[in-house]
């Protein structure tokens, strides 16, 4: 019952957070100079044409009135109509969301694999040159932002040694009729290895650019947690039983050292999703981040609102899932 009450409280907090984000975004993007209606019309448009479109999109009303109309539509699942494409915002956003989620998940898998491997090696060879080299590598990886890693990867593996695609999500020449927009997961289910290879070829560089800084953070925190755990009594007891050093690290120290890293990964994953905005633009990847930049350039207010609300919803749900998972994995919190 206590866990259920905690979940309900977090869901209520999530709803309040989303409402606050909606209010702030709605007001801010409308007080910024610039008329989105003027960008829709040709140079010879009359004042009557502008007034007609302002009335159609509700810009002739006050900001509080506009917000209440928009909120009423959101409660019914209607996020409005895009100014630039004349299509429903909900359909546009949901059509691009799978691409961003796939890219973020692949980047997270790469980051956890690289960061975990570096942490385990640094712990296994602690107080040696290997640990020093790992610390230097992690520091360099963390000091360079993801978009610069993207430029470096394009130069290395797209220009000097062209082994990966540098733009797009999938080659137009591939003959496959996708049922959903989750291309990679659908190709895996269909066992279309040619499509999988093409999708990975387009995805590996943007995913790696996102993953490298996160891998460095994971490596530093997990290695520090492992080194602290290695001095505890149960680890010493495992050594007296004759366990090898590698087995002591992976079987005894790692499960407890993972808990603080889990929280960090959950928080950083939300920032990783936000980082897709620049990376998707850099690689012309057809995801939600690329659409967000186009929406800002075109002053497409309904589309900007829909994208920001969706990002905020993802952030809150990921944090909620991490908190619940932490409680499940930590017996002290589970029985508190």
C-alpha positions in Angstrom: 0.0 0.0 0.0 2.9 2.4 0.8 4.4 1.7 -2.6 1.1 2.3 -4.4 0.7 5.6 -2.5 4.2 6.6 -3.6 3.4 5.8 -7.2 0.1 7.8 -7.1 1.9 10.7 -5.5 4.6 10.6 -8.3 1.9 10.5 -11.0 0.2 13.5 -9.4 3.6 15.3 -9.3 4.1 14.4 -13.0 0.7 15.9 -13.9 1.6 19.1 -12.1 5.0 19.2 -13.7 3.5 18.8 -17.2 0.9 21.5 -16.5 3.7 23.9 -15.4 5.8 23.1 -18.5 2.8 23.7 -20.7 2.0 27.1 -19.1 5.7 28.3 -19.4 6.2 27.1 -22.9 2.8 28.5 -24.1 3.5 31.9 -22.7 7.2 32.2 -23.6 6.8 31.3 -27.3 4.0 33.8 -27.7 5.8 36.8 -26.2 8.9 36.2 -28.4 8.9 38.7 -31.2 7.8 37.4 -34.6 4.4 36.7 -36.3 4.0 33.0 -37.3 1.0 33.9 -39.5 3.1 36.4 -41.6 5.5 33.5 -42.4 2.6 31.5 -43.9 1.5 34.1 -46.3 3.1 35.4 -49.6 4.5 39.0 -49.7 1.4 40.3 -51.4 -1.1 39.2 -48.7 -3.6 41.7 -47.4 -4.5 42.6 -43.8 -7.8 40.7 -44.3 -5.8 37.5 -45.2 -3.7 37.9 -42.0 -6.8 38.6 -39.9 -8.5 35.5 -41.3 -5.7 33.2 -40.4 -5.2 34.8 -37.0 -8.9 34.1 -36.3 -8.5 30.5 -37.7 -5.6 29.7 -35.3 -7.0 31.7 -32.4 -4.2 34.3 -32.3 -6.9 37.1 -32.1 -7.6 36.2 -28.5 -5.7 36.9 -25.4 -3.0 34.5 -24.2 -5.0 33.1 -21.3 -8.0 32.5 -23.7 -5.7 30.8 -26.1 -4.2 28.6 -23.4 -7.6 27.5 -22.1 -8.8 26.6 -25.7 -5.5 24.7 -26.3 -5.7 22.9 -22.9 -9.3 21.9 -23.6 -8.2 20.4 -26.9 -5.3 18.6 -25.2 -7.6 17.0 -22.7 -9.4 15.5 -25.7 -6.2 14.4 -27.4 -6.1 17.3 -29.9 -2.8 19.2 -29.8 -3.9 21.6 -32.6 -2.8 21.9 -36.2 0.7 22.6 -37.4 1.0 26.0 -39.0 3.8 25.0 -41.4 2.4 21.6 -42.6 -1.4 22.1 -41.9 -1.4 18.6 -40.3 -2.5 17.5 -36.8 0.3 18.0 -34.3 -0.3 14.7 -32.5 0.1 12.7 -35.7 3.3 14.6 -36.7 4.9 14.2 -33.3 4.0 10.5 -32.9 5.3 9.7 -36.4 8.8 11.0 -35.5 8.9 9.8 -31.9 9.9 6.1 -32.8 13.0 7.3 -34.6 14.2 9.3 -31.7 13.4 6.6 -29.2 15.3 4.0 -31.3 18.3 6.3 -31.6 18.3 7.1 -27.9 18.0 3.4 -26.8 20.8 2.3 -29.1 23.0 5.2 -27.8 22.2 4.2 -24.2 23.1 0.5 -24.9 26.5 1.7 -26.4 27.1 4.1 -23.4 26.4 1.4 -20.8 28.5 -1.1 -22.6 31.5 1.2 -23.1 31.2 2.8 -19.7 30.7 -0.5 -17.8 33.6 -2.1 -19.6 35.9 0.9 -18.7 34.8 0.8 -15.1 35.4 -3.0 -14.7 38.8 -2.7 -16.3 39.7 0.3 -14.2 38.7 -1.6 -11.1 40.4 -4.8 -12.1 43.7 -3.0 -12.8 43.3 -0.3 -10.2 46.4 1.7 -9.1 48.1 0.9 -12.4 48.8 2.6 -15.7 45.7 1.0 -17.2 43.5 2.8 -14.7 45.3 6.0 -15.4 44.8 5.6 -19.2 41.1 4.9 -18.6 40.7 8.0 -16.4 42.4 10.1 -19.1 40.2 8.6 -21.8 37.0 9.2 -19.8 38.1 12.8 -19.1 38.7 13.5 -22.8 35.4 11.9 -23.8 33.5 14.0 -21.2 35.2 17.3 -22.1 34.0 17.2 -25.7 30.3 17.8 -26.4 28.2 15.3 -28.4 27.8 17.5 -31.5 31.6 17.9 -31.7 31.9 14.1 -31.5 29.4 14.0 -34.3 31.6 16.2 -36.5 34.7 14.1 -35.7 32.8 10.9 -36.6 31.6 12.4 -39.8 35.1 13.4 -40.8 36.6 10.0 -39.8 34.0 7.5 -40.9 32.0 9.5 -43.5 34.8 11.4 -45.4 38.3 10.0 -44.7 37.1 6.4 -44.3 33.5 6.2 -45.6 32.1 3.1 -43.9 28.9 4.6 -42.5 26.1 6.7 -43.8 26.3 10.4 -42.8 22.7 11.4 -43.3 19.2 10.0 -43.2 17.6 7.1 -41.4 17.3 4.5 -44.1 18.3 4.2 -47.8 15.5 5.0 -50.2 16.5 2.1 -52.4 15.5 -0.5 -49.8 12.2 -2.2 -50.7 10.3 -2.7 -47.5 6.8 -1.6 -46.4 7.0 -0.8 -42.7 3.9 -1.4 -40.6 5.1 0.9 -37.8 7.6 3.7 -37.5 9.8 1.6 -35.3 12.0 0.5 -38.2 14.8 -1.2 -36.3 12.6 -3.2 -34.0 10.3 -4.2 -36.9 13.2 -5.3 -39.0 14.5 -7.4 -36.1 11.1 -9.1 -35.8 11.0 -9.7 -39.5 14.6 -11.0 -39.6 15.4 -8.6 -42.4 19.1 -8.5 -41.9 19.7 -6.3 -45.0 17.4 -3.7 -43.5 19.0 -4.0 -40.1 22.4 -3.5 -41.5 21.3 -0.4 -43.4 19.5 1.1 -40.4 22.5 0.4 -38.1 24.8 2.0 -40.8 22.7 5.2 -40.6 22.4 5.1 -36.8 25.8 4.1 -35.5 27.5 7.5 -35.8 24.7 9.7 -34.3 24.2 7.1 -31.6 27.9 6.9 -30.9 28.2 10.7 -30.7 25.4 10.7 -28.1 26.9 7.8 -26.2 30.5 8.8 -25.8 30.0 11.6 -23.1 27.5 9.4 -21.2 29.9 6.4 -21.3 32.5 8.6 -19.7 30.1 9.6 -16.9 29.1 6.0 -16.3 32.7 4.8 -16.3 33.8 7.4 -13.7 30.9 6.9 -11.3 30.7 3.1 -11.5 34.5 2.7 -11.1 34.4 4.9 -8.0 31.5 2.9 -6.6 33.3 -0.3 -7.3 36.5 0.8 -5.6 34.6 1.8 -2.5 32.8 -1.6 -2.5 36.0 -3.5 -2.9 36.9 -2.7 0.7 33.8 -4.0 2.3 33.7 -7.1 4.5 31.6 -9.4 2.2 34.1 -8.7 -0.6 37.0 -9.7 1.7 35.1 -12.8 2.7 34.7 -13.7 -1.0 38.5 -13.5 -1.4 39.0 -15.8 1.5 36.8 -18.4 -0.2 39.3 -18.4 -3.1 37.3 -16.4 -5.6 39.4 -14.8 -8.4 39.6 -11.1 -8.6 37.4 -10.9 -11.7 34.8 -13.0 -10.0 34.9 -10.9 -6.9 34.3 -7.8 -8.9 31.5 -9.0 -11.1 29.7 -11.3 -8.6 30.2 -9.6 -5.3 31.0 -5.9 -5.8 29.2 -5.1 -9.0 25.5 -5.7 -7.9 25.8 -3.2 -5.0 27.9 -0.7 -6.9 25.2 -0.6 -9.7 22.6 1.2 -7.6 23.9 4.7 -7.6 24.9 4.3 -11.3 21.4 3.2 -12.1 20.0 6.5 -10.9 22.6 8.4 -12.8 21.9 6.5 -16.0 18.2 7.3 -15.7 18.8 11.0 -15.3 21.4 11.2 -18.0 19.1 9.2 -20.4 16.6 12.1 -20.3 19.4 14.5 -21.2 20.5 12.1 -23.9 17.1 12.3 -25.5 17.3 16.1 -25.3 20.7 15.9 -27.0 19.1 14.3 -30.0 17.9 17.7 -31.2 21.3 18.8 -32.4 22.6 15.4 -33.3 19.6 14.6 -35.5 20.0 17.9 -37.3 23.7 17.3 -37.8 23.1 13.9 -39.4 19.7 14.8 -41.1 18.1 12.0 -39.0 14.4 12.0 -39.4 13.5 12.2 -35.7 11.7 14.4 -33.2 14.7 16.6 -32.6 15.1 17.5 -36.2 11.4 18.4 -36.4 11.8 20.6 -33.3 14.4 22.7 -35.0 12.2 23.1 -38.1 9.3 24.1 -35.9 11.4 26.8 -34.2 12.6 28.1 -37.5 9.1 28.3 -38.9 7.6 29.7 -35.7 5.2 26.8 -35.7 3.8 27.4 -32.2 1.4 24.4 -32.0 4.1 22.0 -33.1 6.6 23.5 -30.7 4.1 23.0 -27.8 3.4 19.4 -28.8 7.1 18.5 -29.0 8.0 20.2 -25.7 5.1 18.5 -23.9 6.1 15.1 -25.3 9.8 15.6 -24.2 8.6 16.6 -20.8 6.4 13.6 -20.5 9.2 11.3 -21.5 11.5 12.9 -18.9 9.1 12.5 -16.1 8.1 8.9 -17.0 11.8 7.9 -17.3 12.6 9.4 -13.9 9.5 7.7 -12.4 10.6 4.3 -13.8 14.1 4.7 -12.5 12.8 5.6 -9.0 10.5 2.6 -8.9 13.3 0.3 -10.2 15.7 1.7 -7.5 13.1 0.8 -4.9 12.7 -2.7 -6.3 16.5 -3.4 -6.4 17.3 -1.8 -3.0 15.9 -4.0 -0.2 16.4 -1.3 2.4 14.0 1.0 0.5 11.6 -1.8 -0.4 11.1 -2.8 3.3 11.2 0.7 4.7 
